[in-house]
Amino acid sequence: MTFRQLGLCKQIAQACEDKGYEKPTRIQEEAIDIVLRNRDMLAIAKTGTGKTAAFVLPMLQSIYESQQKDNNIILSKLIIAPTRELALQLEKSVAAYAKYLDIKTCCIYGGSNIKPQIKMLESKVNIVIATTGRLMDLIRQDKINVTKVDTLVLDEADSMLDMGFVEDIETIMSHLTNLKQNILCSATLGPNIKKLSNKLLINPKIIEIKSNDRVNDKIEQIAYPVTAQKKLEMLSFLIGSQNMKQVLVFCKTKASAEEIVKNLKLDGLKAASVHGDKTHGARVKAISQFKENQIRVLVATDVAARGLDIVDLFYVINFDLPFMPIDYVHRIGRTARAGKDGIAISLLDEYDVAAIIEVEKYISQKIAKLSLDGFEVDKRMKMIATKKIVETKEDKKRAKIGGAFGKKKFNKENKSKPKQRGKRIVGDKRN
């Protein structure tokens, strides 16, 4: 099946061809027709399956058809994203798909000057891509007219739930008086997503692209056990020794991100960070430099990296493992996109060896644990990291006596003495 056969105009089909799309993906085949028929939809598919095009292409088709009847430009489509980075990435995707159409888009987000965004809205646009906070500010200031919006898309709905945006979304929806269609997109179908869909969607079509593997099979996953003291040194060594030209490094905290960048620079590696404490301008600059290979390493926290789409990114490194296994899947999903290969490396210190077990359970895969010369760990930690825990003679001795304090031995000595209970002596076999 082709994009034209799905009911899309030749301009949209040509834009897809320009992006190298030979044919629609499974989710695109199923979703495009549903969206064109104005039905509510819940789309569940893992990263890299083409979810964005699945809802953007039919939205563009709807606007194109409306323009054939009426040339008036009105804001009719609203896409809400959890982060600025994802919103900006969506804006680029929409622009690429609409390159042969006369359709205007506007991206509004916090952390930047609101005046240029208001000016853009005043010039009239067809599609707005927004983060919740800035959109609510503009609605309160009466700087955006959403009364004609007929389609609402919540992209990365699972992330919005994690970040506590449900009340904000409900407030925004109360202003969408002409709303006819709601679309939720998510990488996972958990109980919270089901609850949200029941609340926001009316008789939705549920499209779930199931896969036996939660992780793209083109991603090679590797883990290196290492002590916390040598973790920074190992990171620099891996990047340098394997001549990694472009590396995305994930960590859990903003402080860690800054410390990693500082260390990489001391080792002669050009690096920058993106996290919540960075200004919007600094984050955009860092991502742009990374994409253009002006810097070699981009260090990011989980939320800041949502929506990052780096062409031909081959290496992703987990400096530490995330709190939730699903975030591991999102992290390594930044590589091996569009059918290409990639490598995901995790550095496992004493605090990560338990987390890797949970990750392996979640993805139903074993991750290879490799040793690196010069970064060997003690035998006990290595056994924990590889889940090959063998009891030593000392462990067995402790188990027998109940630990270092020997409580079991003390109790055993007490139990050997018969106890008097009435006239009969418990434990005395003579009676």
Buried (B, 14 or more C-beta within 10 A) or exposed (E): EEBEEBBBBEBBBBBBEEEEBEEBBEBBBBBBBBBBEEBBBBBBBBBBBBBBBBBBBBBBBBBBEBBEEEEEBBBBBBBBBBBBBBBBBBBEBBBBBBBBBEBBBBBBBBBBEBEEBBEBBEEEBBBBBBBBBBBBBBBEEEBBBBEEBBBBBBBBBBBBBBBEBBEBBEBBBEBBEEBBBBBBBBBBBBEBBEEBBEEBBEEBBBBBBEEEEBBBEBBBBBBBBBBEEBBBBBBBBBBBEEEBEBBBBBBBEBEBBBBBBEBBEEBEBBBBBBBEEBEBEBBBBBBEBBBEEEBBBBBBBBBBBBBBBBEEBBBBBBBBBBEBBBBBBBBBBBBBBEEBEBBBBBBBBBEBBEBBBBBBEBBEBEBEBEEBEEBBBEEEBBBBBBEEEEEEEEEEEBEEBBEEEBEBEEEEEEEEEEEEEEEEEEEEEEE
